[in-house]
Amino acid sequence: MTGLLTKLLGISAYTGLVAVTLPYIQQHDDTPPEPFVCHAQHYTTQIVSLDPLVIYIRDFLNDADIAGLLEAGEPEFRPSYVVKNGVAQGTPDRTSWSAGLPIENAAVQCVLKRAEGFMGTTLAPGRDEIGPPQLVRYTEGQRFNVHHDWYDAFQPDVRTGRDRRWNRIASFFAILQDECTGGDTWFPKVRAVTPQHLTEEAHWRRHEDGGLAFRPVRGNAVFWVNLHENGTGDERVVHAGLPVGAGLKTAMNIWPRRYLGPEAWAEGEEPREEDAVTGAEDKSREDEEELVVDDAEADPI
């Protein structure tokens, strides 16, 4: 970790000497950065698994997106934590770094709109939201053991105080930096519909312990659905961030939210029959004391 930090900061005996002896000739570029412009992104998709639904997205992020997201998130990195029994806490199961992203940032807005468009009619207008995103970073030896992104019970909306509850209907995991060995994202219970074409560069593989492992590729993303039709969590999409051997991996988590409850719909919006979910609502009420955390940086485990 110390060696990596030294490389990131550019510290050496030589550069330290230059900084001391020649402090007045260093050049600084005071030109303000160009404002971020959100362009349409042309990505391609491949269905990896139909049930559960897992989709591989090539070129989901472009260079400008990545630069803007990193600029927004770099000052915010903190040790990652998880939610256990309703309490946010650190754990040896998750040793990465996380950074909540500012929703108002132009690059963040651009990517979230893209994710929202990808979801199509899965998100009900007037009810569901794309949810607050985060960056996650893994350095040498860091990992996140097998876990799921959905919560056992729908969580109360403590941010707005409305009588509604939410859960993560789906997940996007998009890679920003892939300068590492290892660091695959492993789904132990997912099987591929068809193998990759032999002429293509392998972006995922059959893991030696079963399931599929996706290697980190800058700009690409994996999308999967977390909830069954009745709103309960799908155990088949448990996954793990395998340890990084050397280097650094940075990614973006996007968790679209499904809402339930008397105030789930915006004022003036009418619920549609096809959007009714009952199983999860019943469980949510039974477990309403269990979860009281509403935080973009906390993951269930």
N, C-alpha and C positions, 0 to 999 in steps of 0.2 A: 504493500500500500504506500509506504514511504517513497519507494522508487518511482511508482506511477505518479504520485503527487509531485515529485521533483520534476518529472518530465512535463507534466501539465503546466507547471509554473515556469518552466524554462530556466531552472536554477542550476548553475554550475560555478566552479571557481572562476572561470574566465568571465562569464557574464556578470558575476558579482563585482569583479574588479573594474569592468567597464562602467558599471553603474556608479561606482564610487569615484573614479578618477575623471570621468567625462560626463558629469551630470548636466552640463549646460548645452551640449550639442545634440542631445536626443531630439528627434523630430516627433511631433504630435500632430495627428490629423484631426483638426477641429471641425471638419466638414460634417454637417448633420447627416445621418443615414437616410437613404432613400426611403420614402414611405412604402409600406407593404401594399402590394396590389394583388388582389385575389383573382387568379385566372382559372378558367375551366381546366380541370385536370382529366386527361384521357387515360383511364386505367382499364385493365382487363381482369377478368375473373375466371376462376376455375373451381367447380364444385369438387371438393375433396371427399365429403361424406354427405349423404342425403338425410340420414336419420341416426344420430343428430346432425343438424345442418351445420357444416363447416365449409367455408369458402376461402380460397386463397386469392388475394388481390395484389396484382402486380402494378407498381407505379401509383400507389394510392397517394403518396406524398412526393412533391417535387423539391428541388434544391431550395427554392425560396421559402416554401413551407417549413422545411427542416431548420433553416437558419432562423426564421422568425420564432419558431417554437422553442428552440434552444435559447435564444436571447431572452424570451419571456420566462423560461423556467430555471435557468442557471442559478439565480440568486436564491431560489426557494428550496433547494435540495436539503432534505433532512432524513435521518434514519427512518426506514419504512416500518410500519406497524400493522397489526391485524386486530380484528374484533373477535374476542372470545367471551362468551357468556355476557354479551352486551358491553364489554369493557375494551377500549382501545389500549393495546399494549405491545411492547416489543417482544420478539420471540426468536429463538435460534432457527425456527422454520423459515424465517424471512430475514435475510441479511442485506438487502439492497438499500438503495436510496430512493426517495420519492419527492416530487415537487408538484404541488397544486398549481394549475395554470389559471391565469386571470381570464375570465370569460370575456371581458371587454376588449382583449387584445385582438388586433386585426387578423393575425395569422391563426390564432386559436379559433376565431369566429369562422374563418374561411374553411378550415378543416372540419369543424363541427357541422357546418352547412353541407359539406360533401358527405359526411357520414349520415346526416339526416336524409339526404337525397337517396343514398344507398338503401336505407331502411324502407323507403317507399311507404306503402299503406300499413306497414307493421306498426308504426306509431300513429295513434289516433289523434288527428288535429283537435286541439282544445282540451286534450287530456294528458297525453304523454309528452315527455321532454327528452332531449338528447343527454342531459345530465352533465355535471362538472367533470372535466377531464384531468388527467395528471400525467407527468412524465415519471418514468422509473429508470433507474440506472444501476447496472451491475458492473463491478470491477472484479479483479482476480479473486476467485474463490467464492464469490457471492452467489446466492441462489434464493429460490422461493420454492419450498417443497410442495407436494401435491395439495391442491386446494380447489375450491370453486369460487366463482365471482358472485353468484347469487346468494342472498341471505335466506336463512331458514324461515324467517318470518318477514312479511312486508314491514318496512320501517316507517315510523311516523314522520310526517313532514314538519320537522322542527324549525326549518328555515322560514317558512311562511306562516306556520300556525294553522293552516287549513286542515279540515277534517278529512284527510286523505293519507294513503300509505303507498309506498313505492318499493319496487324491486328492480333489479337489473335484468331486463328482458334479453339483452344480447351484449356482446363484447367485441370491440375492435382492439387489436394489438398491432400497432404500426411501428416499424423500426426506423429510428433516426440515425443511429450510429452503430456500425457493425464491425468495428476494428478489434476483433477478438477471436479467440479460439473457444470452442464449446459454446455454451449459452443457448442451446436449443430450447424451444418451447415444446414440452412433451405432453401429449394427450394419451394416457395409457389405455383408454377404453374406446378410442376412435379407430375405425378401420376405413381405409381408402376405398372409394367406389371403383376406381381404376388406377393402375400404376401410372406414373408420369411417363410421357413419351421419351423414348430412348435418346432422341436428339436434343432434348431440353436439359438445361442445367438443373441438377437436382436441388429443389428447394425444401423438400421434406423426404423423410426416409422411414422405413420400418424400424422401430426401436427394438433393441435386443431383448428388452423385457416386455414387449408387446406394445401395440398402439403405434402412433405416429409421432415423429419429432420434426419440428420445423426449425430450420437454421435461420439465424438473423440475417436478413438482406435489406440493406438500406433502401427506404422508400416503399417496401412491400409491407403487406399487412395480412393478418389472419382474422377472419370474422366467424363468430359462432353464436348460436342461439342458446340462452341459458335456461329458459323456462318452458315447461310443457304448456299445452293449450289451456289447462285449468289453472295456470299460474304457479304451480309448484316447481321446484328446482330439478334440473335434469342431471343426475349423478354421472351420466356418461361423458359430460364435458369437464370433468375434473382435469386439471393440468398442472404442470410444474415448470418453473424457470430453472433449467439445469445449470450447474455451476459454470461460470466463465473460467476457462483455463488461464488465459492471459489477455490483457487488453481491456477494452471497455465496450459495453453495449448499453445504448439508451433507446427507450421506446416510449410510445404514447398509449395510454389506456383511455378508451372511450367507452362509457357504459350507458347506453340508452335506457331510460326508465319507463316502466309501466306503472300507472297509478290506479288505485282502487279507493273506494269510499264515497260517502255522500257528497264531498266537495272535490271529487276527482276531476270533474268537468268544469271548464271555464264558464263564467256567467254567460248565459245565452246559448250555450252549446247543449245539444240533446244527445244522450247516450245512444249508441247504436246497439241493436240486439246482438250482433256478431262480436261486439267488444265486451260482452258480459263475461266476467270471470268470477266463479263462486268458490271453488275449492281453496284457493289461496286466501280469499277474503276471510273464510271461516278460520283457517289456520292462523292468519294474522291476528284475529281477535283473541284466539286462545293464547297466543304467545305475546300479547301486547306488552308485558312487563320485561320481555327478554332483551329487546334491542332498543336502545335510546340514542344511538350514535348516528349522526347524519354528517358524514365527512368524506370528501372525495379521496382522501389519502388512506383510508382504512379499508382493508379487505377482510372478508370472512375467511375462516380457515377451519 
